[in-house]
Every structure is written in C-alpha cells, then in structure tokens.
C-alpha cells in the first residue's frame, strides 16, 4: 500500500447530533450536507445570513433536522455530539473551538482552516447508497472539483438503483454463492 495523506472514512450520522457553529453560506452548505446523512444539526449562531435562514426555513428533508440556537457557543454544546463543525473568522476563535471540541472528545473541522481540522469534507459523487469521496488533502481543491466532475460523468445516476438492489439481495446472494469468484461473477 502506498502512503495515504488521509484515510477515507465514511461516517454514519443517521439520528446523531452534530454541532455546527456559524450562520454563513459555508456553514449552510455543511449543514445541508450533514443533514442529508441523517444527522440532527444543532446550529449555534446569533446572526444568520440569507443562505442559512433559507435552509433552516426549508428544513432538512426526510432524514436530518436543523435546530437553531440563537446564542453564542459555549463548552456545553459538545455534549453527545458525533462531530463539530465551525465557520469562524479568526484563528483565535478557530483554535478555541478546536481545543474545546477536542477536550470533549468530538472530531472537529473548522471550515477553510486546515490547521484546525481533524477531518475534512472532500468532493462527493452521490449515487447513494453508493457514495464516492474525493480528497486532495486540502492541497488542490480545484483539482478535487475537476476530478469530481469527471467521475460524475463516468458513474451514471442509475448506479444508485443498482446499489439499492444489491443491498436488498446481499444476504440471499451470500447464502447462495461461495465467497470469491462465484460472488464476484454474479
């Protein structure tokens, strides 16, 4: 195995709580993404920009939910959180958030501040339940976007249907076919 700059890990968030600090456009994008994975997104922001206000008003759809807390963040917000994400201006604010989340044992990401991130959001090609993640470890976000666009043209949307069918018959195939070549051929 060649060296990896990051380990691609897929996090189950269905029904779990995620802390998000910030009311701007970048925070709104992350909130929407996290809720799409089924999380309850607790948004801590006194002021909301239009994108975040509209997102909260629209709601999270079928899987996730948004809860807006119109108050400044405090150290108690990390209780029972699966992840912590923040959109913060200064490095001082970012470091304080990073340290508080780490002290609470919560993986943390401060948007656009790689020094204060234990995990990253990469590019995503969503053919759920098939999900393809792309990362350049922050080195070249534009390259990551170009790769994502290319992969989207190579993986047609109907792959989502195939993956759902595969999920529904996986147990029966496992019982009917031997491991290895017979299953791969099927």
C-alpha positions in Angstrom: 0.0 0.0 0.0 1.3 3.4 -0.9 1.3 6.2 1.7 -2.1 7.9 2.2 -2.2 11.6 3.1 -5.6 11.0 4.7 -7.7 7.9 5.5 -11.1 8.0 3.6 -13.7 7.1 6.2 -17.4 7.1 5.9 -19.3 8.3 9.0 -22.8 7.1 9.8 -24.7 10.1 11.2 -28.3 8.9 11.0 -30.1 10.2 14.1 -26.9 11.5 15.6 -26.2 15.0 16.8 -23.7 17.3 15.0 -22.7 20.7 16.4 -22.3 23.5 13.8 -21.2 27.0 14.7 -21.8 29.8 12.3 -24.6 31.3 10.2 -22.9 32.0 6.9 -23.0 30.4 3.5 -20.2 28.0 4.1 -21.8 26.8 7.3 -25.2 26.4 5.5 -23.5 24.2 2.8 -22.0 22.0 5.5 -25.3 21.9 7.5 -27.2 20.7 4.4 -24.6 18.0 3.6 -24.6 16.7 7.2 -28.4 16.7 7.4 -28.5 14.7 4.1 -26.6 12.0 6.0 -29.5 11.9 8.6 -27.9 13.9 11.4 -29.6 16.4 13.7 -27.7 19.6 13.1 -27.6 21.9 16.1 -26.7 25.3 14.7 -25.3 27.8 17.1 -25.4 31.4 15.6 -26.7 34.6 16.8 -26.9 36.1 13.3 -27.8 34.2 10.2 -27.0 35.1 6.6 -29.7 34.5 3.9 -28.4 31.1 2.9 -28.6 29.7 6.4 -32.0 31.4 7.2 -33.5 29.9 4.0 -32.0 26.5 4.7 -33.5 26.4 8.2 -36.9 27.6 6.9 -36.9 25.0 4.2 -35.9 22.2 6.6 -33.7 19.2 6.3 -35.9 16.9 4.3 -36.7 13.3 5.1 -33.6 12.3 7.0 -32.0 15.0 9.1 -33.1 18.0 11.0 -32.0 21.5 11.8 -32.2 23.1 15.3 -31.2 26.7 15.5 -29.9 28.0 18.8 -29.7 31.8 18.7 -26.9 32.1 21.3 -23.2 32.2 21.3 -21.4 28.9 21.6 -20.2 27.6 24.9 -18.3 24.5 26.0 -21.5 22.6 26.9 -22.6 22.4 23.2 -20.3 19.4 22.6 -22.2 17.0 24.9 -23.2 13.9 23.0 -22.0 15.3 19.6 -20.7 13.0 16.9 -18.9 15.8 15.0 -18.2 19.5 15.5 -18.0 21.9 12.5 -17.5 25.7 12.6 -17.3 28.7 10.3 -15.1 31.1 12.1 -13.2 34.2 11.0 -10.2 34.4 13.2 -7.5 31.9 14.0 -8.0 32.7 17.7 -11.7 31.7 17.5 -10.8 28.6 15.4 -8.2 27.5 17.9 -10.6 27.9 20.9 -13.3 25.9 19.1 -10.8 23.3 18.1 -9.4 22.9 21.6 -12.9 22.8 23.2 -14.2 20.1 20.8 -11.0 18.0 21.2 -11.3 18.3 25.0 -14.8 16.9 24.7 -13.6 14.1 22.5 -15.5 15.3 19.4 -13.9 15.2 16.0 -13.6 18.8 14.7 -13.5 20.7 11.4 -13.1 24.5 11.1 -14.1 25.4 7.6 -11.3 26.7 5.4 -8.8 26.4 8.3 -6.9 23.1 7.8 -4.7 23.7 10.9 -7.9 23.3 13.0 -9.3 20.2 11.3 -9.2 16.6 12.4 -11.4 15.5 9.5 -12.1 17.0 6.1 -15.0 17.3 3.7 -14.0 16.1 0.3 -15.7 16.2 -3.0 -18.7 13.8 -3.2 -20.3 11.9 -6.1 -23.7 10.9 -4.6 -25.2 7.8 -6.1 -26.5 6.8 -2.6 -26.2 4.2 -1.3 -23.0 4.3 -3.5 -21.1 7.3 -2.4 -17.7 8.3 -3.9 -15.4 10.6 -1.9 -12.6 12.6 -3.4 -9.9 14.4 -1.4 -6.7 16.3 -2.3 -6.0 16.7 1.5 -6.6 20.4 1.0 -3.7 20.8 -1.4 -5.7 21.5 -4.5 -9.5 22.0 -4.0 -9.9 23.0 -7.7 -8.3 19.7 -8.8 -10.6 17.8 -6.5 -13.6 19.5 -8.0 -12.4 18.7 -11.5 -11.9 15.0 -10.5 -15.5 15.0 -9.0 -17.0 16.4 -12.2 -15.2 13.8 -14.3 -16.2 10.9 -12.0 -19.9 12.2 -12.1 -19.8 11.7 -15.9 -18.4 8.2 -15.6 -20.8 7.0 -12.9 -24.4 7.3 -14.2 -27.2 8.1 -11.8 -28.9 4.7 -12.2 -26.0 3.2 -10.2 -28.0 4.3 -7.2 -30.8 1.9 -8.2 -28.3 -0.9 -8.8 -26.7 -0.4 -5.4 -30.1 -0.4 -3.7 -31.0 -3.7 -5.4 -27.6 -5.2 -4.4 -28.3 -4.1 -0.8 -31.7 -5.8 -0.9 -30.4 -9.2 -2.2 -27.0 -9.2 -0.5 -28.0 -11.7 2.2 -29.5 -14.2 -0.3 -26.5 -14.0 -2.6 -24.2 -14.6 0.3 -26.1 -17.7 1.3 -26.4 -19.0 -2.2 -22.9 -18.4 -3.7 -19.4 -19.2 -2.4 -17.0 -16.5 -1.5 -14.6 -15.3 -4.1 -15.1 -15.7 -7.9 -18.7 -17.0 -7.8 -19.9 -13.9 -6.0 -17.8 -11.5 -8.0 -19.0 -13.1 -11.2 -22.6 -12.7 -10.1 
